[in-house]
Amino acid sequence: MSAVLPAGVRRVVLPVRGMHCASCVSKVEGALTPIAGVRSVSVDLPSRTVAVEFMPVPGKLEVRSLRRAIEKAGYDVLGESESRTQAESISLLSQQAEQRALMTRLQVAIVFSVPLLLSRTLNLSAYSALFLAVPVQVWGGWHFHQGFSRALLRRRADMDTLVSLSTWAAFLYSAYVVLFPETLPPAARVTQWDAVSGLIVFVTFGRWLESRTRGKTNEAVAKLMRMAPKTARVLRGGSEFVVPLAEVSVGEIVRVRPGEQIGCDGEVVTGSSTLDESMLTGESLPIEKTVGSRVWGGTLNKGGALEIRVARPGDESALARIVEAVRESQATKPKIQRYVDKISTWFVPAVIGLAILTAVAWLRWGPEPSFLLAMTCAVSVLASACPCALGLATPLAVVAGIGRAAEMGVFLRNAEILEEVGKLDIVLFDKTGTLTEGRPRAAGAITLSGTEDEMLAWALACEERSEHPFAAAIVALAKERKVKAPKVDSFEALPGRGVLVSSGGRAVRAGSLPWLKEEGVSIPPDQARRFSEFGSLLGVALDGALLGAFQMEDALRPSAPAAVAALKDMGLEVYLVSGDRNAAAYRAAELCGIGTVFAEIRPEEKAGIVRRFQSEGKKVAMVGEGFNDAPALSHADVGVALASGTDVAIESADMTLLNPDLMTLVRAIELSRRIRRVIRENLAWAFIYNLFLIPVAAGALYPRWGILLRPEYAGGAMALSSISVALNSLRLRRRDVR
C-alpha cells in the first residue's frame, strides 16, 4: 500500500527526542528542507518521528548529514530505520522514559510546592520560602530550562522558551524581594512563589498527561502490530518445522491448527475452516474458507486445520502492509495543518514581544505598584500562550481517527484524503465485484456453432490466466464438467474488453459482445435480439466466428441497497459506471436504487466520466475493485478499492476497504467527516483560547473591573488547553461510528 520510491531515492525514518509543539515541527522541517538532495520531509509530532526522502551522495548527503542537521537544530536523534514502525518503537521507549522523568520532576515539585504555598499558614520565614523554591524552579522545571537553552543557542523560540522565561522572571523577582527588600517600594515587596510553583506543577502535569493521552491515540495500530504471530509451522520435506515468520518464503506450505493465527497471506490448499477476520475487516461473523480461498496474515483460525500456500511473507502480508500504510497516513498532513505550522513559526516570538510591550505599558501608565503589576502581567502573558494546542490540534485528530478507521477495516493512503472526502459530491460505483459479490457463475449458454463443451474448452483457454471475475466462473464450470483447455501459445488481456489467445495457429477471443463486434466478429441479426434479453454475457469467438455466449449471474451484495440509500441521505449523488451490458447494469442499478447508469463503458471511458464531473466543479469518488477500474480510481478525487479486488486497483486507490460490506464505505465517509470536524473544533478552541486569554493575561480587565489573571492560573489554563485538544481527539476512538 505504501508508495514505491523512484530509483536512487532513499527513505529513512528518524526517532527524535525533544519535539513538543508546532514550533518544533517547523524547526526540524526548516533544518532539513533546504539541504540539497532532500526531496521531502514529514514530521509526525504525536510519534516524534521524522521521515526523510533524499538522494544519497557519498561524502556529501548521507543519513549522518540529516542527523547532524536535526541535532544542530537542538534535538536528539535516537536512531534510524527504513520502517516507521521500528522508528516509532524506539521513540516510544524514549517517550516512556520521558514520562517517568516528568513524573519524578512533578513529584519533587509538588513536595516542595505544598509548604511553599502554605508558607503563610506555616509562618515560614522569607528565606525558608526561597530555600523551598530553589528545587521547584531548578529541578522541577529543568526540562523547560534545558529546552530554552537549546532554543536560545539556535536563535529559536518555542513553548519551553515561554515557560522558562515566565518562571525565571517570577523566581528572580521574588528572590530579589527576599534579598533586597529595602530597594523596592513597600507595595512592590510581594513574592510570587505561588506563580513559580503553580506554573512548574501545572505545566509539567499538563505535559505528562498530554503525553499519556497522546499515546492512547496509537492504540489501534499497536493492537494490529500485536496480532501478528512470530512463528509459523512450515512443511518441508514431509516434516513440520516451527520457524520464525521472517524465514517463511513465498510458495512454501504452512500448517495452521485450530485456534492459531495465520502469519502470511496465501491460498488454502488443504482443509476447510472458519476464520475470524474482525481484526482486519471489522466483520464480527467468522468467514468460511475452503480449498482455493484467499486468507490474510493476522486472522484467527477458529475451526479445522488448514494448509496454506504462502503468497506473501509475514513482512509483506496484508497486516504488515496495513500497519505501515496506517503509520504513513498518520504522518502526513492535511492542508489545514500546513497553515497552522506557518502561524506557529511566528507565534512564540510574537508572544514574547507582546509580553515586553505589556510590561512597558504597565510601567509607563499603570497604577502603583506599577513594577509588580508589570511583572505579573508579563509573566501571565508568557504563561498563557500555548503553541502546543495549535500544534497538536490536527495531528492528534488524524492519528486517532485513522487508527479508528483501521479498526473498522478502512485504510487511508494519507491524511490529505480527509479533506477530499469531506467535500465529495458524487460517488461512482463499478458493478461486478463492487455492487455485486464478484463471484459470478455460468447460469447457462447460447451456442451458435459446435457443442457447449467445445465452446467451454475455448473459453477456458482464454480465461484460466485471467483475473476477471467471469474467468473464475468459466474455470469452475470447466472443472465441474472435466473439460480441458487446448494448449495456449500466446495470451493478451484487454481490460474492460476481453482476452485474446493464440492456440495451434487459431485466434480465440472471449469477452464482451461489443468488443467482439469491434474485433470483426459478426453476430447474426436473428440472434442479436435474443442476446439483448440476457444480462451479463461472455461471448466466445474462434477465428472471427462467434461460437456463442455464456450467461453470467452475479448476486448483488446484500448491503448495496442500504449503502446507496445512506449515501443519498448524506447528500451525495450516486451513479453506476460499468463495462457490463445495458441489461445487466440497469438491473443491478434498479435493485440498488441508482437512477443514472453508464453501461458498456471501457476503462478509459470510466476515467473520462470522472474527469467530466470534475470539470463541472464536482468532487468525485470512484468505488471499484478490478484491473479495469484502476484508471478511474487514479483520476478520482477519492479512489476507493475493495481489498478483495486486484492489487492494481488497491495501489491506485486512496481508500481501501477490507470488509466487503458496502456500509463500511458509508461509515468511512462519516468517520472522515467526523475527523475533519474534530480538527476544526481543536483549532477553533486553540485560537479562541489564545485570542481571549492573552488580553486577559495582559491585564485588559484590570482598569475597569480589577480582574488580574495570576501566572499560575494562566499556566494551568495553558496546560488545560493542550489536554482538552487531546481529549477531544480521543473521542474519535469511540465505537459509535463503526
C-alpha positions in Angstrom: 0.0 0.0 0.0 2.9 2.4 0.5 4.3 4.2 -2.5 7.4 2.8 -4.3 10.3 5.2 -4.3 11.9 6.3 -7.5 15.3 4.8 -8.5 18.2 6.2 -6.5 16.0 7.7 -3.7 16.3 6.5 -0.2 13.9 6.9 2.7 14.9 7.0 6.3 12.8 7.4 9.5 14.5 9.1 12.5 13.1 8.9 16.0 13.7 12.4 17.5 13.6 13.4 21.2 12.6 16.8 22.3 9.8 17.8 20.0 6.8 19.1 21.9 4.9 21.7 19.8 4.3 23.0 16.3 7.3 25.3 16.6 9.5 22.2 17.0 8.0 20.8 13.8 8.8 23.9 11.9 12.3 24.0 13.3 13.0 20.4 12.2 11.5 20.9 8.8 13.4 24.2 8.4 16.6 22.4 9.2 16.2 19.6 6.7 14.2 21.0 3.7 16.9 23.4 2.5 19.5 20.6 2.2 20.3 19.9 -1.4 19.1 16.4 -2.4 16.3 16.2 0.2 13.0 15.5 -1.7 10.5 15.5 1.2 10.3 15.9 5.0 7.4 14.5 7.1 7.5 15.3 10.8 5.0 13.3 12.9 4.6 15.2 16.2 2.5 12.5 18.1 5.0 9.7 17.4 8.0 12.1 17.4 9.5 10.7 14.2 10.9 12.4 11.1 10.6 10.6 7.7 13.0 12.0 5.0 13.3 11.0 1.3 16.6 12.1 -0.2 19.1 11.3 -3.0 22.2 9.9 -1.2 25.5 11.4 -2.2 28.5 9.6 -0.6 30.5 12.0 1.5 28.0 14.9 1.0 24.5 13.7 1.8 24.1 10.7 4.0 21.9 9.8 6.9 24.5 11.3 9.3 24.1 14.6 7.4 20.4 14.6 8.2 21.2 13.6 11.9 23.6 16.5 12.2 21.1 19.0 10.8 18.5 17.9 13.3 20.9 17.9 16.2 22.1 21.3 15.2 18.5 22.5 15.5 18.6 21.4 19.1 17.1 17.9 19.1 18.4 14.4 19.8 18.2 11.7 17.1 17.8 8.4 18.8 18.4 6.1 15.8 17.5 5.4 12.2 15.3 3.0 10.3 13.7 2.5 6.9 10.5 1.4 8.7 8.3 3.9 10.5 7.1 1.1 12.8 10.6 0.4 14.1 11.4 4.1 14.4 8.3 4.6 16.5 9.2 1.7 18.7 12.5 3.5 19.5 10.6 6.8 20.0 8.0 5.1 22.2 10.7 3.8 24.6 12.2 7.3 24.8 8.7 8.8 25.4 8.1 6.3 28.2 11.4 7.2 29.8 10.5 10.9 29.4 7.1 10.2 31.1 8.8 8.6 34.0 11.3 11.6 34.3 8.4 14.1 34.1 6.6 12.2 36.8 9.7 12.3 39.0 10.1 16.0 38.5 6.4 16.6 39.1 6.6 14.7 42.4 9.6 16.7 43.6 8.0 20.0 42.6 4.8 19.0 44.4 6.7 18.0 47.6 8.4 21.4 47.8 5.4 23.4 46.5 3.0 22.4 49.2 4.8 24.0 52.1 5.7 26.9 49.8 2.0 27.6 49.0 1.2 27.2 52.7 4.0 29.5 53.8 1.7 32.0 55.5 -0.2 29.3 57.3 3.0 27.6 58.4 4.5 31.0 59.3 7.7 30.3 57.2 10.4 32.9 57.0 11.1 34.6 53.7 14.5 32.8 53.5 12.8 29.4 54.1 10.4 30.1 51.3 13.3 30.9 49.0 15.1 27.7 50.0 12.0 25.7 49.1 11.5 27.5 45.8 15.0 26.7 44.5 14.4 22.9 43.9 11.0 23.6 42.4 12.5 26.1 39.9 15.8 24.4 39.2 15.0 20.6 39.5 11.2 20.6 38.8 11.5 23.0 35.8 14.8 21.7 34.5 13.2 20.2 31.3 11.8 23.7 30.4 15.1 25.4 31.1 17.1 22.9 29.1 14.7 23.3 26.1 15.0 27.1 26.4 18.8 27.0 26.4 18.8 24.8 23.3 16.4 27.2 21.6 18.5 30.2 22.6 21.6 28.6 21.1 19.8 28.1 17.8 18.1 31.5 17.9 14.7 30.0 18.0 11.8 30.2 20.4 9.2 27.5 21.4 6.9 26.6 24.3 9.9 25.8 26.6 11.0 29.4 26.0 7.8 30.8 27.2 7.6 28.6 30.4 11.3 29.1 31.3 11.2 32.8 30.8 8.0 33.3 32.8 9.2 31.1 35.7 12.6 32.7 35.8 11.1 36.1 35.8 8.8 35.3 38.7 11.6 33.5 40.6 14.2 36.1 40.2 11.8 38.9 41.1 10.7 37.1 44.2 14.3 36.3 45.2 15.2 40.0 44.8 12.2 40.9 47.1 13.6 38.5 49.8 17.3 39.5 49.5 16.9 43.3 48.8 13.5 44.4 50.1 14.7 47.9 51.1 15.4 48.8 47.4 11.7 48.4 46.5 8.6 50.4 47.4 6.6 48.7 50.2 3.7 47.9 47.8 6.1 46.1 45.5 7.6 43.8 48.2 5.4 40.9 47.2 6.9 37.5 46.4 5.4 35.3 43.6 6.3 31.9 44.8 2.8 30.6 44.1 3.3 31.7 40.5 6.7 29.8 40.3 5.4 26.6 41.8 2.0 26.8 40.2 3.5 27.2 36.7 6.0 24.4 37.1 3.5 22.0 38.6 0.5 22.7 36.3 2.5 22.8 33.0 4.6 19.7 33.9 1.4 17.8 34.9 -0.2 19.0 31.6 2.8 17.8 29.6 2.8 14.4 31.3 -1.0 14.0 30.9 -0.8 15.1 27.3 2.0 12.6 26.6 -0.1 9.8 28.2 -3.2 10.8 26.3 -1.2 11.1 23.1 -0.1 7.5 23.5 -3.6 6.3 23.5 -4.3 7.6 20.0 -1.9 4.9 18.6 -3.7 2.0 20.4 -5.4 0.8 17.2 -2.1 0.4 15.3 -0.4 -1.1 18.4 -3.2 -3.6 18.6 -2.7 -4.5 14.9 1.0 -5.0 15.5 0.4 -7.3 18.4 -1.9 -9.5 16.3 1.0 -10.7 14.1 2.3 -14.2 15.1 6.0 -14.5 15.5 6.4 -18.1 14.2 4.8 -20.4 11.6 4.6 -24.2 11.1 6.2 -24.9 7.7 6.1 -28.2 5.9 9.5 -29.1 4.4 10.4 -32.5 3.1 7.3 -34.0 4.5 8.1 -32.8 8.1 6.7 -29.9 10.1 9.1 -27.3 11.4 8.3 -24.3 13.6 10.4 -21.4 12.3 10.4 -17.6 12.7 7.9 -15.9 10.5 10.7 -14.0 8.8 12.2 -17.3 7.4 9.0 -18.3 5.6 9.3 -18.0 1.8 6.7 -17.5 -0.9 5.4 -20.8 -2.3 6.0 -22.7 0.9 3.2 -24.6 2.6 2.3 -23.6 6.2 0.0 -25.5 8.5 -2.4 -23.7 10.8 -4.1 -25.5 13.6 -7.4 -24.6 15.2 -7.0 -21.5 17.5 -3.8 -20.4 15.8 -3.2 -17.2 13.9 -2.2 -17.1 10.2 1.1 -15.4 9.7 1.2 -14.9 5.9 -1.2 -14.1 3.1 -1.9 -17.1 0.9 -4.3 -19.6 -0.5 -5.8 -22.6 1.2 -4.6 -25.9 -0.5 -5.9 -28.4 2.1 -8.7 -28.4 4.6 -11.6 -26.1 5.5 -12.4 -23.9 8.4 -13.8 -20.6 9.5 -11.6 -17.6 10.1 -12.1 -14.6 12.4 -11.2 -11.6 10.2 -12.7 -9.0 12.5 -9.3 -7.5 13.4 -8.8 -6.6 9.7 -12.3 -6.1 8.3 -14.4 -5.2 11.3 -16.7 -8.1 10.4 -17.7 -10.0 13.6 -19.0 -13.1 11.9 -16.5 -15.9 11.1 -15.8 -16.4 7.3 -15.8 -19.9 5.8 -12.6 -20.9 4.0 -12.2 -23.9 1.7 -9.6 -25.0 -0.9 -8.8 -22.1 -3.1 -9.9 -19.4 -0.7 -7.6 -16.4 0.0 -6.5 -15.9 3.6 -4.8 -12.9 5.3 -2.0 -12.7 7.8 -3.1 -11.8 11.3 -6.5 -13.5 11.1 -7.5 -16.3 13.5 -8.3 -19.9 12.6 -11.4 -20.9 14.5 -12.3 -24.4 13.3 -10.4 -27.0 11.3 -6.8 -27.4 10.3 -5.6 -25.6 7.2 -2.6 -25.9 4.9 -1.8 -22.7 3.1 0.5 -21.9 0.2 2.2 -18.6 1.0 1.6 -15.8 -1.4 3.2 -13.0 0.6 5.6 -13.5 3.6 4.9 -12.0 7.0 6.6 -8.7 6.4 4.6 -8.2 3.2 1.3 -9.6 4.4 -1.9 -7.6 4.4 -1.5 -7.0 8.2 2.1 -5.7 7.8 1.2 -3.5 4.8 -1.8 -2.2 6.6 0.2 -1.2 9.7 2.8 0.5 7.5 0.1 2.2 5.5 -1.7 3.5 8.6 1.6 4.7 10.0 2.4 6.6 6.8 -1.1 8.1 6.5 -0.9 9.3 10.2 2.3 11.0 9.5 1.0 13.1 6.6 -0.6 16.5 7.0 -3.9 17.8 5.8 -3.7 21.2 4.1 -5.0 23.0 7.1 -2.1 21.8 9.2 0.4 23.5 6.9 -1.2 26.8 7.6 -1.1 26.2 11.3 2.6 25.3 11.1 3.2 28.7 9.3 1.4 30.5 12.1 3.3 28.7 14.8 6.7 29.9 13.4 6.0 33.5 14.4 3.6 32.8 17.3 6.1 32.4 20.1 8.3 35.4 19.1 5.1 37.5 18.8 4.0 36.4 22.4 7.5 37.4 23.8 7.2 40.8 22.0 3.7 41.2 23.5 4.9 40.4 27.0 7.6 43.0 26.7 5.0 45.6 25.4 2.7 44.7 28.3 5.4 45.3 30.9 6.4 48.6 29.3 2.8 49.7 29.2 2.2 48.9 32.8 5.4 50.6 33.9 4.5 53.7 31.8 0.8 54.1 32.5 -0.1 51.6 35.3 -1.0 52.5 38.9 1.3 51.7 41.8 2.8 49.3 42.4 3.4 49.5 38.6 6.5 47.4 38.6 4.7 44.5 40.4 1.8 44.7 38.0 4.1 44.9 35.0 5.9 41.8 36.2 2.7 39.9 37.0 1.1 40.7 33.6 4.2 40.0 31.5 4.7 36.6 33.2 1.0 35.8 32.8 1.1 36.6 29.1 4.1 34.2 28.7 2.4 31.5 30.7 -1.0 31.7 29.0 0.2 31.5 25.4 0.2 27.9 24.3 1.5 26.8 20.8 1.1 23.2 21.9 -2.6 23.2 21.4 -2.2 24.6 17.9 0.5 22.1 17.1 -1.5 19.1 18.4 -4.9 20.1 17.1 -4.6 18.4 13.7 -2.0 15.5 14.2 -3.8 14.1 17.3 -7.1 14.0 15.5 -5.5 12.4 12.4 -3.8 9.7 14.4 -6.8 8.9 16.5 -9.2 9.0 13.5 -7.1 6.9 11.2 -6.4 4.5 14.0 -10.2 4.1 14.4 -10.6 3.6 10.7 -8.0 0.8 10.8 -10.1 -1.0 13.4 -13.1 -0.7 11.0 -11.0 -2.2 8.2 -10.7 1.1 6.3 -7.2 2.3 5.3 -6.5 5.8 4.1 -3.4 6.4 1.9 -2.7 9.8 3.5 -4.3 12.4 5.7 -4.9 14.7 2.8 -7.8 12.4 1.7 -9.7 13.6 4.7 -10.1 17.0 3.1 -11.3 15.4 -0.2 -13.8 13.0 1.5 -15.4 15.9 3.3 -16.0 17.7 0.0 -17.4 14.8 -2.0 -20.4 15.5 -4.3 -20.6 12.3 -6.4 -19.9 8.6 -5.8 -19.4 6.3 -8.8 -19.8 2.6 -8.4 -18.5 -0.2 -10.5 -20.8 -3.2 -10.8 -19.1 -6.5 -11.0 -17.3 -7.3 -7.7 -18.3 -4.0 -6.2 -22.1 -3.7 -6.1 -22.2 -7.4 -6.8 -20.3 -10.1 -4.8 -17.9 -10.6 -7.6 -18.4 -14.4 -7.7 -20.5 -14.9 -10.9 -21.5 -18.3 -12.1 -22.2 -19.6 -15.6 -26.0 -20.0 -15.4 -26.5 -21.1 -19.0 -25.1 -20.9 -22.5 -26.3 -20.0 -26.0 -24.4 -22.0 -28.6 -24.4 -21.0 -32.3 -21.7 -23.4 -33.5 -20.5 -26.7 -32.2 -21.2 -28.1 -28.7 -21.4 -26.3 -25.4 -18.3 -28.2 -24.1 -16.3 -27.3 -27.2 -17.2 -23.6 -26.6 -16.3 -24.1 -22.9 -12.9 -25.5 -23.8 -12.0 -22.5 -26.0 -13.3 -20.1 -23.3 -11.2 -21.9 -20.7 -8.1 -21.4 -22.9 -8.8 -17.7 -22.7 -9.9 -17.3 -19.1 -7.7 -19.7 -17.0 -5.0 -17.0 -16.9 -7.3 -14.0 -16.5 -8.1 -12.1 -13.3 -11.7 -11.1 -14.3 -14.5 -12.5 -12.1 -16.0 -14.2 -15.2 -12.8 -16.2 -15.6 -13.3 -17.9 -12.2 -16.8 -18.9 -13.3 -15.6 -20.5 -16.5 -12.8 -22.3 -14.7 -15.2 -23.6 -12.1 -17.6 -24.8 -14.8 -14.8 -26.5 -16.8 -13.6 -28.2 -13.6 -17.1 -29.4 -12.9 -17.6 -30.9 -16.4 -13.9 -32.1 -16.6 -13.3 -30.0 -19.7 -9.7 -29.4 -20.6 -8.3 -26.3 -22.4 -6.2 -26.6 -25.6 -2.6 -25.5 -25.4 -2.1 -21.8 -25.5 0.7 -20.2 -27.4 0.1 -16.5 -26.6 -2.1 -14.6 -24.2 -3.2 -11.0 -24.2 -5.7 -9.5 -21.7 -7.5 -6.3 -22.7 -9.0 -4.7 -19.5 -12.7 -4.0 -19.8 -12.9 -5.8 -23.1 -11.8 -9.4 -23.0 -9.0 -11.9 -23.7 -7.2 -12.8 -27.0 -5.2 -16.0 -27.2 -3.5 -18.0 -29.9 -3.8 -21.8 -29.8 -2.4 -24.0 -32.5 -2.4 -21.1 -35.0 -6.0 -20.3 -34.3 -7.2 -16.9 -32.7 -9.6 -17.3 -29.8 -11.4 -14.4 -28.2 -13.6 -14.3 -25.1 -15.1 -11.1 -23.8 -18.0 -8.7 -24.1 -20.1 -8.8 -27.3 -19.5 -5.1 -28.2 -15.7 -5.8 -28.1 -16.1 -8.9 -30.2 -18.0 -6.8 -32.8 -15.1 -4.3 -32.8 -12.8 -7.2 -33.5 -14.7 -8.1 -36.6 -16.8 -10.9 -35.1 -20.2 -10.9 -36.7 -23.3 -11.5 -34.6 -26.2 -12.9 -36.7 -29.0 -10.4 -36.8 -31.6 -13.0 -35.8 -29.6 -13.7 -32.6 -29.0 -10.1 -31.7 -32.4 -9.7 -30.1 -32.0 -13.0 -28.3 -28.7 -11.8 -26.8 -30.2 -8.5 -25.7 -32.7 -10.2 -23.5 -29.9 -11.5 -21.2 -27.9 -9.6 -18.7 -24.2 -10.3 -18.5 -22.8 -12.4 -21.3 -19.3 -13.7 -22.1 -19.0 -14.2 -25.8 -16.6 -16.8 -27.3 -15.3 -16.5 -30.9 -12.9 -18.7 -32.9 -11.1 -17.3 -35.9 -13.6 -14.5 -36.1 -16.7 -16.6 -35.9 -19.0 -16.4 -32.9 -19.4 -19.8 -31.2 -21.9 -18.4 -28.7 -22.0 -16.9 -25.2 -22.2 -17.9 -21.6 -24.9 -16.3 -19.4 -23.4 -15.0 -16.2 -25.2 -14.4 -13.0 -23.7 -12.4 -10.1 -25.6 -11.9 -6.8 -26.0 -8.4 -5.5 -24.2 -7.6 -2.3 -26.8 -7.6 0.5 -25.5 -4.3 1.8 -25.6 -2.5 -1.6 -29.1 -1.0 -1.5 -28.7 0.2 2.1 -25.3 1.7 1.3 -26.7 3.6 -1.7 -29.6 4.9 0.3 -27.3 6.1 3.1 -25.0 7.9 0.7 -28.0 9.7 -0.8 -29.2 10.7 2.6 -25.7 12.2 3.2 -26.4 14.5 0.2 -24.3 12.6 -2.3 -25.2 11.8 -5.9 -24.7 8.1 -6.8 -24.2 6.7 -10.2 -23.3 3.2 -11.7 -20.4 3.0 -14.2 -20.0 -0.4 -15.6 -18.4 -2.2 -18.6 -21.2 -4.7 -18.4 -24.1 -4.9 -20.8 -27.0 -2.5 -20.6 -29.5 -5.1 -19.4 -27.2 -6.3 -16.5 -26.2 -2.8 -15.5 -29.7 -1.4 -15.4 -31.0 -4.5 -13.5 -28.3 -4.0 -10.8 -29.0 -0.3 -10.6 -32.7 -0.9 -10.2 -32.1 -3.3 -7.3 -29.7 -0.8 -5.6 -31.8 2.3 -6.1 -29.4 4.0 -8.5 -31.2 6.2 -11.1 -28.4 7.0 -13.6 -26.3 4.3 -15.3 -23.3 4.4 -17.6 -23.2 0.9 -19.2 -20.8 -0.8 -21.7 -18.1 1.6 -20.6 -14.4 1.0 -21.3 -11.8 1.6 -18.6 -10.5 4.8 -20.3 -14.2 6.0 -20.6 -14.7 5.5 -16.9 -11.8 7.8 -16.3 -13.3 10.2 -18.8 -16.6 10.2 -16.9 -14.7 11.1 -13.7 -12.9 14.0 -15.5 -16.2 15.2 -16.9 -17.8 15.5 -13.5 -14.6 17.2 -12.2 -14.7 19.7 -15.0 -18.2 20.7 -13.6 -16.6 21.5 -10.3 -17.7 18.3 -8.6 -15.6 16.2 -6.2 -15.8 12.6 -7.3 -15.3 9.3 -5.5 -14.8 6.1 -7.6 -15.5 2.7 -6.0 -14.1 -0.4 -7.7 -12.0 -3.5 -7.4 -11.0 -4.6 -10.8 -7.9 -4.1 -13.1 -10.2 -2.1 -15.4 -11.2 0.3 -12.6 -7.6 1.5 -11.9 -7.6 4.5 -14.4 -10.8 5.8 -12.9 -9.6 5.2 -9.3 -6.4 7.2 -10.1 -8.3 10.1 -11.6 -11.0 10.4 -8.9 -10.6 12.8 -6.1 -11.0 9.8 -3.8 -10.4 6.3 -5.2 -12.0 3.6 -3.1 -10.9 -0.1 -3.6 -12.1 -3.3 -2.1 -9.3 -5.4 -0.8 -10.9 -8.5 -2.4 -10.0 -6.9 -5.7 -6.8 -6.7 -7.8 -3.6 -5.3 -6.5 -3.6 -2.8 -9.3 -6.9 -1.4 -8.1 -5.7 -1.3 -4.5 -2.5 0.5 -5.4 -4.5 3.1 -7.4 -6.9 3.8 -4.6 -6.7 6.4 -1.8 -9.0 4.4 0.5 -9.1 0.6 0.8 -12.0 -1.4 2.4 -11.1 -4.8 3.7 -14.7 -5.5 4.6 -16.8 -6.2 1.5 -19.9 -4.8 3.3 -20.5 -1.6 1.4 -21.9 0.0 4.6 -18.2 0.2 5.6 -17.9 2.9 2.9 -20.7 4.9 4.4 -19.1 4.6 7.9 -15.7 5.5 6.5 -17.1 8.7 4.9 -18.9 9.5 8.2 -15.7 9.0 10.1 -13.7 11.1 7.7 -16.2 14.0 8.1 -16.0 13.5 11.9 -12.2 13.7 11.8 -12.4 17.0 9.9 -15.0 18.3 12.4 -12.8 17.4 15.4 -9.8 19.1 13.7 -11.8 22.3 13.2 -13.0 22.1 16.8 -9.5 21.7 18.1 -8.2 24.6 16.0 -11.1 26.8 17.0 -10.5 26.0 20.7 -6.8 26.7 20.4 -7.3 30.0 18.5 -10.2 31.2 20.7 -8.3 30.3 23.8 -5.3 32.4 22.8 -7.5 35.2 21.4 -9.3 35.8 24.7 -6.9 34.7 27.4 -3.8 36.6 26.2 -5.5 40.0 26.5 -6.9 39.0 29.9 -3.4 37.9 31.0 -2.1 41.3 29.8 -4.4 43.0 32.2 -7.1 44.2 29.9 -9.8 43.7 32.5 -7.9 45.3 35.4 -8.5 49.0 34.8 -12.3 48.7 34.8 -13.1 45.5 36.9 -9.9 45.0 38.8 -9.5 41.4 37.4 -5.9 40.3 37.0 -5.0 36.7 35.9 -2.3 35.4 38.1 0.6 33.5 36.4 -0.1 30.1 38.0 -3.7 30.2 36.8 -2.5 31.2 33.3 -0.1 28.3 33.3 -2.9 25.9 34.4 -5.1 27.2 31.6 -2.3 26.7 29.1 -1.9 23.1 30.2 -5.7 22.6 30.1 -5.9 23.8 26.5 -3.5 21.1 25.4 -5.2 18.4 27.4 -8.6 19.5 26.1 -7.4 19.2 22.5 -6.0 15.7 23.2 -9.2 14.5 24.9 -11.4 15.9 22.1 -9.3 13.9 19.6 -9.7 10.8 21.7 -13.5 11.0 21.1 -12.7 9.6 17.7 -11.7 6.4 19.3 -15.3 5.7 20.4 -17.1 2.9 18.7 -20.3 4.6 18.0 -19.1 5.1 14.4 -18.4 1.6 13.1 
